[in-house]
Amino acid sequence: MQFANRIQAGRLLAKKLRAYANRSDVVVLALPRGGVPVAYEVARALDAPLDVFLVRKLGVPGHEEVAMGAIATGNVRVLNEDVVNYLGIPDDFIDQVAAREQRELERRENLYRGASAPLNVGGRTVIVVDDGLATGSTMRAAVKALKRLGPARIIVAAPVAARETCESFKADVDSTCVCVMSPHPFKAVGLWYREFLQTTDEEVCLLLKHAKQPPRQRVA
């Protein structure tokens, strides 16, 4: 099975999350950029507020699509120790990559949210959405950062996830993993979409703007 695009994937994921519909304690947080179109469909179906939660992958030198870790809002850093140790990546290189990604994280924070305050997640059920989970390092950084903000519960959600990654979140007593499918072997997120174009900053800003409008005025 392949999803046609992120919109269809988001609608299918929303069906898996319908138990959280129309609840005042639920918020949906998207991991930009690819997670935003998926999360928009989830938030719309659940009638829940939508916001972004900024996380940046730390790519392996020369193979940036492979994550050696990730950083998130709140100066959180999570490393994939297996990858770092296997490839012998030195600490100073990790620091250089992290500093560069921190600048990009701050740029996007200002672009997407501007002067608006982030949604309050304290005591609420938080559904964190991405377009797919491979190693899960990006999502893991988000979960670690979110725990500092005191949510009642964290739901990790993605249309497609590597089986072992999804199981690792289910084993976490503070989070649950919901996905449409967990294929094995997994290989890469993009293989499970017929259309997997890069989501632009403009698309992210537009969807966040529409999400703030009353339901009848939202984009279809």
CORFEN-V252122 format. One record per pair of residues at least 12 apart in sequence whose ideal C-beta (glycine too) atoms are under 8 Angstrom apart, sorted by the first residue. I is the first residue (numbers start at 1). J is the second residue. D is the distance in whole Angstrom. If there is no record, write none. Layout:
BEGIN
I&J&D, I&J&D
END
This chain:
BEGIN
1&181&6, 1&192&8, 2&191&8, 2&192&6, 2&193&6, 2&194&5, 3&159&6, 3&160&7, 3&180&8, 3&192&6, 3&193&5, 3&194&7, 4&193&8, 4&194&5, 4&195&6, 5&37&8, 5&193&6, 5&194&7, 5&195&4, 5&196&8, 6&34&7, 6&37&4, 6&38&5, 6&131&6, 6&159&8, 6&193&7, 6&196&8, 6&199&7, 7&37&6, 7&41&6, 9&38&6, 9&41&8, 9&131&7, 9&159&4, 9&160&8, 9&180&7, 9&193&7, 10&37&6, 10&38&4, 10&39&7, 10&40&7, 10&41&3, 10&42&6, 10&129&8, 10&159&7, 11&41&5, 11&45&7, 12&159&6, 12&180&5, 13&38&6, 13&41&7, 13&42&6, 13&129&7, 13&157&6, 13&158&7, 13&159&5, 13&178&7, 13&179&7, 13&180&6, 14&41&6, 14&42&5, 14&44&8, 14&45&4, 14&46&6, 15&45&8, 16&157&8, 16&178&5, 16&179&7, 16&180&6, 17&42&6, 17&45&8, 17&46&6, 17&127&6, 17&155&7, 17&157&6, 17&178&6, 18&45&7, 18&46&7, 20&46&6, 20&48&7, 20&125&7, 20&127&7, 20&155&7, 21&45&7, 21&46&5, 21&47&6, 21&48&8, 22&46&7, 22&47&5, 23&46&8, 23&48&7, 23&125&7, 25&123&7, 25&124&5, 25&125&5, 25&152&7, 26&46&6, 26&48&5, 26&124&7, 26&125&5, 26&126&8, 26&127&7, 27&48&6, 27&49&5, 27&50&8, 27&51&7, 27&119&5, 27&121&6, 27&124&5, 27&125&7, 27&126&6, 27&127&7, 28&42&6, 28&43&4, 28&46&7, 28&48&5, 28&49&7, 28&50&5, 28&51&8, 28&126&8, 28&127&5, 28&129&6, 29&50&8, 29&51&6, 29&52&7, 29&53&4, 29&119&7, 29&121&8, 29&126&6, 29&127&7, 29&128&5, 29&129&7, 29&142&8, 29&146&8, 30&50&7, 30&51&7, 30&52&5, 30&53&7, 30&129&5, 30&130&8, 31&52&8, 31&53&6, 31&55&5, 31&128&7, 31&129&7, 31&130&4, 31&138&6, 31&139&7, 31&142&6, 32&52&5, 32&54&7, 32&108&6, 32&112&7, 32&199&8, 32&204&6, 33&198&7, 33&199&4, 33&200&7, 33&201&7, 33&203&7, 33&204&5, 34&130&7, 34&131&4, 34&132&8, 34&198&8, 34&199&5, 35&129&5, 35&130&4, 35&131&5, 35&158&8, 36&52&7, 36&199&6, 36&203&7, 36&204&5, 36&207&5, 36&208&7, 37&131&8, 37&199&6, 37&203&7, 37&207&6, 38&129&5, 38&130&7, 38&131&5, 38&158&8, 38&159&6, 39&129&4, 40&207&5, 40&210&7, 40&211&6, 42&127&7, 42&129&6, 42&157&7, 43&211&6, 44&211&8, 44&215&8, 44&218&6, 46&127&8, 47&215&7, 48&127&7, 49&119&6, 49&211&7, 50&207&8, 50&208&7, 50&211&4, 51&113&8, 51&118&6, 51&119&4, 51&208&8, 52&112&5, 52&113&7, 52&204&7, 52&208&7, 53&72&7, 53&73&7, 53&118&8, 53&128&7, 53&142&5, 53&145&8, 53&146&7, 54&72&7, 54&73&5, 54&105&5, 54&108&6, 54&109&5, 54&112&8, 55&70&6, 55&71&7, 55&72&4, 55&73&8, 55&105&8, 55&138&5, 55&139&8, 55&141&5, 55&142&5, 55&145&8, 56&70&6, 56&71&5, 56&72&8, 56&101&4, 56&102&7, 56&104&6, 56&105&5, 56&138&8, 57&69&8, 57&70&5, 57&101&7, 57&137&7, 57&138&5, 58&70&6, 58&71&7, 58&79&8, 58&94&7, 58&97&5, 58&98&6, 58&101&6, 58&137&8, 59&97&7, 60&83&7, 60&87&6, 60&89&7, 61&89&7, 61&93&7, 61&97&8, 65&188&8, 66&83&7, 66&135&8, 67&80&6, 67&83&7, 67&134&7, 67&135&5, 67&137&4, 67&138&7, 68&80&6, 68&83&5, 68&84&5, 68&87&7, 68&89&6, 68&94&7, 68&97&8, 68&137&8, 69&83&8, 69&84&7, 69&94&7, 69&98&8, 69&137&6, 69&141&8, 70&137&5, 70&138&4, 70&140&7, 70&141&4, 71&98&6, 71&101&6, 71&102&6, 71&105&7, 71&141&6, 72&105&8, 72&141&4, 72&142&5, 72&144&7, 72&145&4, 73&105&7, 73&109&7, 73&145&6, 74&145&5, 74&148&6, 76&141&6, 76&144&5, 76&145&4, 76&148&8, 77&98&6, 77&141&7, 78&137&6, 78&140&5, 78&141&4, 78&144&6, 79&94&7, 79&137&8, 80&135&6, 80&137&5, 83&135&8, 108&201&7, 111&201&6, 111&205&7, 112&201&8, 112&204&6, 112&205&6, 112&208&6, 121&146&7, 121&149&5, 121&150&7, 121&151&5, 122&149&6, 122&150&4, 122&151&7, 123&150&7, 123&151&7, 123&152&5, 124&151&6, 124&152&6, 125&151&7, 125&152&6, 125&153&5, 125&154&8, 125&155&7, 126&146&6, 126&151&5, 126&153&7, 126&154&5, 126&155&7, 127&155&4, 127&157&5, 128&142&6, 128&143&7, 128&146&7, 128&154&6, 128&155&7, 128&156&6, 128&157&7, 129&157&5, 129&158&7, 130&157&8, 130&158&5, 131&158&7, 131&159&7, 131&189&6, 131&193&8, 132&158&5, 132&159&6, 132&160&5, 132&161&7, 132&189&3, 132&190&8, 132&192&7, 133&156&8, 133&158&5, 133&160&8, 133&161&4, 133&162&6, 133&165&5, 133&166&7, 133&177&8, 133&179&7, 133&189&8, 134&162&6, 134&165&7, 134&186&7, 134&188&7, 134&189&6, 135&162&7, 135&165&7, 136&161&8, 136&162&7, 136&165&4, 136&168&6, 136&169&7, 139&156&6, 139&158&8, 139&169&7, 143&156&7, 143&169&8, 143&172&7, 143&174&8, 143&175&6, 147&174&6, 153&174&8, 153&175&8, 153&176&7, 154&174&6, 154&175&4, 154&176&8, 155&175&7, 155&176&5, 155&177&8, 155&178&6, 156&169&5, 156&175&5, 156&176&7, 156&177&5, 156&178&7, 157&177&8, 157&178&5, 157&179&7, 158&179&5, 159&179&6, 159&180&5, 159&181&7, 159&192&8, 160&179&6, 160&180&6, 160&181&5, 160&182&7, 160&183&7, 160&189&6, 160&192&4, 161&177&7, 161&179&4, 161&182&5, 161&186&8, 162&182&7, 162&184&8, 162&186&4, 163&182&4, 163&183&7, 163&184&5, 163&186&7, 166&179&6, 166&182&5, 206&219&8, 207&219&8
END
